[in-house]
Amino acid sequence: MNEYLFSYGTLQKDKVQLETFGRLLQGSNDTLKGYKLSTVRITDEDVLSKSEQEYHLIAIPSEQETDAIDGIIFEITPEELLAADGYETDAYKREKLTFRSGRTAWVYVAASPASPAH
């Protein structure tokens, strides 16, 4: 059974997908309500070599109902979900959330409120 993973950042990059999953992913646009974007500095050399950027977006819960994050829900295998876990740093935790479309998918959000660098 396949899994669904929402991406709002570097997992949308072709290079990251090819190096993490060995293929380009297929997905559809969706929106995560009740969250906003911040940034986090990445120091993991493996992640930096794949993403080629020091600062990554990170989703944090918002108190504003109108806040939302646009992204893509990708259909992936359970093995690819574990590969995505390996790609994300300790600043992130994986949660299953419901999106504007009504679909549910995994998404990486801030592991703690203090994680993001504003």
Contacts in CASP RR format, 6 or more apart in sequence:
PFRMAT RR
TARGET T0000
AUTHOR 0000-0000-0000
METHOD contacts of the structure
MODEL  1
MNEYLFSYGTLQKDKVQLETFGRLLQGSNDTLKGYKLSTVRITDEDVLSK
SEQEYHLIAIPSEQETDAIDGIIFEITPEELLAADGYETDAYKREKLTFR
SGRTAWVYVAASPASPAH
1 78 0 8 1.000
2 75 0 8 1.000
2 76 0 8 1.000
2 77 0 8 1.000
2 78 0 8 1.000
3 75 0 8 1.000
3 76 0 8 1.000
3 77 0 8 1.000
3 78 0 8 1.000
3 80 0 8 1.000
3 81 0 8 1.000
3 106 0 8 1.000
4 73 0 8 1.000
4 74 0 8 1.000
4 75 0 8 1.000
4 76 0 8 1.000
4 103 0 8 1.000
4 104 0 8 1.000
4 105 0 8 1.000
4 106 0 8 1.000
5 11 0 8 1.000
5 73 0 8 1.000
5 74 0 8 1.000
5 76 0 8 1.000
5 80 0 8 1.000
5 81 0 8 1.000
5 84 0 8 1.000
5 105 0 8 1.000
5 106 0 8 1.000
5 107 0 8 1.000
6 30 0 8 1.000
6 32 0 8 1.000
6 71 0 8 1.000
6 72 0 8 1.000
6 73 0 8 1.000
6 74 0 8 1.000
6 97 0 8 1.000
6 99 0 8 1.000
6 105 0 8 1.000
6 106 0 8 1.000
6 107 0 8 1.000
7 71 0 8 1.000
7 72 0 8 1.000
7 74 0 8 1.000
8 32 0 8 1.000
8 37 0 8 1.000
8 57 0 8 1.000
8 59 0 8 1.000
8 69 0 8 1.000
8 70 0 8 1.000
8 71 0 8 1.000
8 107 0 8 1.000
9 56 0 8 1.000
9 57 0 8 1.000
9 71 0 8 1.000
10 16 0 8 1.000
10 50 0 8 1.000
10 51 0 8 1.000
10 53 0 8 1.000
10 56 0 8 1.000
10 57 0 8 1.000
11 17 0 8 1.000
11 20 0 8 1.000
11 25 0 8 1.000
11 74 0 8 1.000
11 84 0 8 1.000
11 87 0 8 1.000
12 71 0 8 1.000
12 72 0 8 1.000
13 51 0 8 1.000
14 24 0 8 1.000
15 50 0 8 1.000
15 51 0 8 1.000
15 52 0 8 1.000
16 50 0 8 1.000
16 51 0 8 1.000
16 87 0 8 1.000
17 23 0 8 1.000
17 24 0 8 1.000
17 25 0 8 1.000
18 24 0 8 1.000
19 50 0 8 1.000
20 50 0 8 1.000
20 80 0 8 1.000
20 83 0 8 1.000
20 84 0 8 1.000
20 87 0 8 1.000
21 76 0 8 1.000
21 80 0 8 1.000
21 83 0 8 1.000
21 84 0 8 1.000
25 74 0 8 1.000
25 75 0 8 1.000
25 76 0 8 1.000
26 74 0 8 1.000
26 75 0 8 1.000
27 72 0 8 1.000
27 73 0 8 1.000
27 74 0 8 1.000
27 75 0 8 1.000
28 72 0 8 1.000
28 73 0 8 1.000
29 70 0 8 1.000
29 71 0 8 1.000
29 72 0 8 1.000
29 73 0 8 1.000
30 70 0 8 1.000
30 71 0 8 1.000
30 72 0 8 1.000
30 73 0 8 1.000
30 99 0 8 1.000
30 100 0 8 1.000
30 101 0 8 1.000
30 103 0 8 1.000
30 105 0 8 1.000
31 68 0 8 1.000
31 69 0 8 1.000
31 70 0 8 1.000
31 71 0 8 1.000
31 99 0 8 1.000
31 100 0 8 1.000
31 101 0 8 1.000
32 59 0 8 1.000
32 68 0 8 1.000
32 69 0 8 1.000
32 71 0 8 1.000
32 97 0 8 1.000
32 99 0 8 1.000
32 100 0 8 1.000
32 107 0 8 1.000
33 65 0 8 1.000
33 67 0 8 1.000
33 68 0 8 1.000
33 99 0 8 1.000
33 100 0 8 1.000
34 61 0 8 1.000
34 62 0 8 1.000
34 64 0 8 1.000
34 65 0 8 1.000
34 67 0 8 1.000
34 68 0 8 1.000
35 59 0 8 1.000
35 60 0 8 1.000
35 61 0 8 1.000
35 62 0 8 1.000
35 67 0 8 1.000
35 68 0 8 1.000
35 69 0 8 1.000
35 109 0 8 1.000
36 59 0 8 1.000
36 60 0 8 1.000
36 62 0 8 1.000
36 64 0 8 1.000
36 67 0 8 1.000
36 69 0 8 1.000
37 57 0 8 1.000
37 58 0 8 1.000
37 59 0 8 1.000
37 60 0 8 1.000
37 69 0 8 1.000
38 57 0 8 1.000
38 58 0 8 1.000
38 60 0 8 1.000
38 110 0 8 1.000
38 116 0 8 1.000
38 117 0 8 1.000
38 118 0 8 1.000
39 55 0 8 1.000
39 56 0 8 1.000
39 57 0 8 1.000
39 58 0 8 1.000
39 116 0 8 1.000
39 117 0 8 1.000
39 118 0 8 1.000
40 55 0 8 1.000
40 56 0 8 1.000
40 57 0 8 1.000
40 58 0 8 1.000
40 89 0 8 1.000
40 91 0 8 1.000
40 110 0 8 1.000
40 115 0 8 1.000
40 116 0 8 1.000
40 117 0 8 1.000
41 54 0 8 1.000
41 55 0 8 1.000
41 117 0 8 1.000
42 48 0 8 1.000
42 51 0 8 1.000
42 53 0 8 1.000
42 54 0 8 1.000
42 55 0 8 1.000
42 56 0 8 1.000
42 89 0 8 1.000
42 91 0 8 1.000
43 89 0 8 1.000
44 89 0 8 1.000
47 56 0 8 1.000
47 87 0 8 1.000
47 88 0 8 1.000
47 89 0 8 1.000
48 54 0 8 1.000
50 87 0 8 1.000
55 117 0 8 1.000
58 91 0 8 1.000
58 92 0 8 1.000
58 108 0 8 1.000
58 109 0 8 1.000
58 110 0 8 1.000
58 115 0 8 1.000
58 116 0 8 1.000
59 69 0 8 1.000
59 107 0 8 1.000
59 108 0 8 1.000
59 109 0 8 1.000
59 110 0 8 1.000
60 109 0 8 1.000
60 110 0 8 1.000
60 113 0 8 1.000
60 116 0 8 1.000
61 109 0 8 1.000
61 110 0 8 1.000
61 113 0 8 1.000
68 100 0 8 1.000
73 99 0 8 1.000
73 103 0 8 1.000
73 105 0 8 1.000
76 84 0 8 1.000
81 106 0 8 1.000
84 94 0 8 1.000
84 108 0 8 1.000
85 94 0 8 1.000
88 94 0 8 1.000
88 108 0 8 1.000
90 111 0 8 1.000
91 110 0 8 1.000
91 111 0 8 1.000
91 115 0 8 1.000
91 116 0 8 1.000
92 108 0 8 1.000
92 109 0 8 1.000
92 110 0 8 1.000
92 111 0 8 1.000
92 115 0 8 1.000
93 108 0 8 1.000
93 109 0 8 1.000
93 110 0 8 1.000
93 111 0 8 1.000
94 106 0 8 1.000
94 107 0 8 1.000
94 108 0 8 1.000
95 106 0 8 1.000
95 107 0 8 1.000
95 109 0 8 1.000
96 104 0 8 1.000
96 105 0 8 1.000
96 106 0 8 1.000
96 107 0 8 1.000
97 104 0 8 1.000
97 105 0 8 1.000
97 107 0 8 1.000
98 104 0 8 1.000
99 105 0 8 1.000
110 116 0 8 1.000
END
